[in-house]
Amino acid sequence: MPKKIMISPLNRVEGDLEIIAEIKDGKVQNAESKGVMFRGFEIMLKGRDPMDAIVFTPRICGICGASHGLASAAAIRNAWKSEMPINAFLVGNIVLAIETLMGHIVHFHVLFAPDLTNKKYLSNQYYSEAVKRFLPFKGVSYLKAIKARPSMLELMGVFAGKWPNTLIFQPGGVTCSISMSRQTKAIGLQRELQDYVEESLLGCEIDRWLQNRNMEDMERWLNESNHHDSDMGTFIKYAREIGLDGIGNGPGKLMSYGSFELPGNKTWLPSGYYDNGFIEFSEDKISEFIKYSFLKGYQGGLHPSEGITDPDPDKEGAYSWSKSPRYDNRVVEVGPLARMVLDKDPLIFDIFEKSGPSVFLRILARLHEAVRLVRQVGIWIREIDARSPFFKKPIIPTEAKGTGLIEAARGGLGHWISIKDSRIERYQVITPTAWNLSPKDAFDQFGACEHALNGTAVEDEDNPVEIGHIVRSFDPCLVCTVHTIKR
């Protein structure tokens, strides 16, 4: 008879998450990912001025508040068909990139890597090195990551004014203007961040790491100089030896909205859908299901522009407050791995083609994206023209519909707004964690993380570290996905 493991709450993730897994013949089956609180921001926004959304939605999450503000402003801008100066695109991309960098670096060192010090790996030849680097509150790399955060926040402050809950994003641009002196300060702070990444994370210059175009290049890099003694080198050699490249495969279908918006409806990282090949992304193919969610109001799937958020805490058969977003009725994974594969990043796509998705590749993609972003932030800072405008006043209609699709650190973030008589008639949000840690849908398809857990061998049911590796590799943020409110 299967044994049921319940981890509640699963720690070292953002927000309250409960994981239930049946163990039969030593393997996980029928995994359930449970968001245990209700998100009511869609309800709170009904009947309000559209601009209130830019104030409310960053408070959905204290980790990716700037991402929500950017998505909300984009949804209103697209509804109003407003234009925006190039400087505003650059500032938005810089703020989003810094928030993503903070998320990636803290996730690896503070949330994910401590599992590498689990007693299960005590006999491994690299265990003592992992403990030296990643032991919570004591590891040298753990502490370096914490100490690097203030300079990242200072860089964020140059552009966002404050974080979290910045209000700089507007439908016509940004409310800050970057003088030449602030631009110069930002260049210096970006250099400090780059020094940290090169000295601690990589053990080499960023350009040297980015010369790795495939798995063979990475192996040569690992054995070159002292690269194996960096955080990246330690992770690569240790993670594969303990088998993280063989667990947590997931659905194998990847999606990205496209990230870092540029003028002319372009993005720095492309949108797309991957299913044994690259397919053009279509927003019309998104739908949300609620069969196993504590919600009511409809059967089957609904596009988020017509979405309904109506709580039903006593719903029979439900086990999560999260909805189940699907793309073309399929379960997809979002996040850094999806972005890097859909960008056809040479290194990540080569490993993906040869080995498929895994815990190892999901984390490597996150770190690799962080490295790429550090360099790109420096480019964007230098492209700002302090003499040009940062905002263009929009023309405001009384009725409109708009969508704001961006890529937050954890994956695709979408805001949908419907405006009638100058008030919000409907507002819907799909977070990255709703995509990755959703419950089953109307077709009884497991969510992406549930899919990745099913079939996983658990060596010790009293120490199911394998479950922790897989769940944390998705970097869940239940703070974003579910909230409780009193009206």
JOHUTA-V155187 format. One record per backbone hydrogen bond with DSSP energy under -0.5 kcal/mol. NH is the residue of the N-H (numbers start at 0). CO is the residue of the C=O. If there is no record, write none. Layout:
NH&CO, NH&CO
This chain:
2&22, 4&2, 4&20, 6&18, 7&5, 8&16, 9&16, 10&8, 13&475, 14&12, 16&14, 17&33, 18&6, 19&31, 20&4, 21&28, 22&2, 23&21, 23&26, 26&23, 27&455, 28&21, 31&19, 33&17, 33&31, 34&32, 35&15, 35&33, 39&37, 42&39, 43&39, 44&40, 45&41, 45&42, 46&423, 47&44, 51&48, 52&49, 53&50, 54&50, 54&51, 55&51, 56&52, 58&55, 59&56, 60&57, 67&63, 68&64, 69&65, 70&66, 71&67, 72&68, 73&69, 74&70, 75&71, 76&72, 77&73, 78&74, 79&75, 80&76, 81&76, 84&171, 86&388, 87&84, 88&84, 89&85, 90&86, 91&87, 92&88, 93&89, 94&90, 95&91, 96&92, 97&93, 98&94, 99&95, 100&96, 101&97, 102&98, 103&99, 104&100, 105&101, 106&102, 107&103, 108&104, 109&105, 110&105, 110&106, 111&106, 112&107, 114&111, 115&112, 116&113, 117&114, 120&117, 121&118, 123&120, 126&123, 129&125, 130&126, 131&127, 132&128, 133&129, 134&130, 137&134, 138&134, 139&131, 140&132, 141&132, 142&138, 143&139, 144&140, 145&141, 146&142, 147&143, 148&144, 148&145, 149&145, 151&147, 152&148, 153&149, 154&150, 155&151, 156&152, 157&153, 158&154, 158&155, 159&155, 160&156, 161&159, 169&172, 172&169, 173&389, 174&167, 178&176, 182&178, 183&179, 184&180, 185&181, 186&182, 187&183, 188&184, 189&185, 190&186, 191&187, 192&188, 193&189, 194&190, 195&191, 196&192, 197&193, 198&194, 199&195, 200&195, 201&196, 202&197, 203&197, 208&204, 209&205, 210&207, 211&208, 212&210, 217&213, 218&214, 219&215, 220&216, 221&217, 222&218, 223&220, 226&223, 227&221, 228&225, 229&226, 230&199, 231&200, 232&226, 233&229, 234&230, 235&231, 236&232, 237&233, 238&234, 239&235, 240&236, 241&237, 242&239, 243&238, 245&242, 246&243, 247&451, 253&273, 254&332, 255&271, 258&268, 261&265, 265&261, 267&258, 267&259, 268&258, 271&255, 272&278, 273&253, 274&272, 274&276, 278&272, 284&281, 285&282, 286&325, 287&301, 288&323, 291&439, 292&289, 293&319, 294&292, 295&309, 301&287, 305&302, 306&303, 309&307, 311&293, 314&311, 317&314, 318&291, 319&291, 320&34, 323&288, 324&322, 325&286, 326&329, 327&284, 327&325, 328&284, 329&326, 332&252, 338&334, 339&335, 340&336, 341&337, 342&338, 343&340, 344&339, 348&344, 349&345, 350&346, 351&347, 352&348, 353&349, 354&350, 355&350, 355&351, 358&243, 358&246, 359&243, 361&357, 362&358, 363&359, 364&360, 365&361, 366&362, 367&363, 368&364, 369&365, 370&366, 371&367, 372&368, 373&369, 374&370, 375&371, 376&372, 377&373, 378&374, 379&375, 380&376, 381&377, 382&378, 383&379, 383&380, 385&383, 387&384, 391&171, 395&393, 396&394, 399&418, 401&416, 403&414, 404&402, 405&403, 405&412, 407&405, 407&410, 410&407, 412&405, 413&429, 414&403, 415&427, 416&401, 417&425, 418&399, 419&422, 421&397, 422&419, 423&47, 424&417, 424&422, 425&417, 427&415, 429&413, 434&430, 435&431, 436&432, 440&444, 443&440, 447&434, 448&435, 450&446, 451&447, 452&448, 453&449, 454&27, 455&452, 457&25, 458&456, 462&459, 464&462, 466&463, 467&463, 468&464, 469&465, 470&466, 471&467, 472&468, 473&469, 473&470, 474&471, 477&13, 478&13, 479&476, 480&476, 481&477
